[in-house]
Structure formats: structure tokens, C-alpha cells
Amino acid sequence: MNEPLTERRRETRLRSLLGGHVVMNNRCSTVDCLVRNLAEHGARLKFGGTPWLPEEFELRIDGRNDKRKARKVWMRDGEMGVELA
């Protein structure tokens, strides 16, 4: 019998479909993404491919005055989980 997955997040994330931008290289480079879920301290991002991204970067969310420092936690199949500061 399969065991249920253990939730490791410290807070519930809300589903979203927001445009976003990963900003890096001293604000000289950006990569577009979709913010698929979002909470105060974390998010799941979806990319059009599997881009190379640094471990830490700035995440900007369209339609909001929201710029947050982000740290990559995991990445697979064009999606990334990040911790937000």
C-alpha cells in the first residue's frame, strides 16, 4: 500500500497563474516564468524550458509591486521550487 506524501512546506501555498521574471547578473539578465503557486515564504515557478539559473536571484511578479529575493530549492522538468526572503 502506498504511503501518503509528507508535506514539508511550513505554510500552505495558494494556486496562482501570475507572470513573473527571474532577475540576475546585477539586473542585466531576466528569464520569464509563470508563478504557479505562492505563499509568503515560497513559490513554484514554471519555465518554457529548463534554463540555467543561479542558486539565488530576484523574483518579480507581474501586476504586483513585488520584488523578492529567492533561493532555488529544487528544479525538474521546467519547474522550480523557491524559498522567498
C-alpha positions, 0 to 999 in steps of 0.5 A: 500500500502506498504511503501518503506524501509528507508535506514539508512546506511550513505554510500552505501555498495558494494556486496562482497563474501570475507572470513573473521574471527571474532577475540576475547578473546585477539586473542585466539578465531576466528569464520569464516564468509563470508563478504557479503557486505562492505563499509568503515564504515560497513559490513554484515557478514554471519555465518554457524550458529548463534554463540555467539559473543561479542558486539565488536571484530576484523574483518579480511578479507581474501586476504586483509591486513585488520584488523578492529575493529567492533561493532555488530549492529544487528544479525538474522538468521546467519547474522550480521550487523557491524559498522567498526572503 
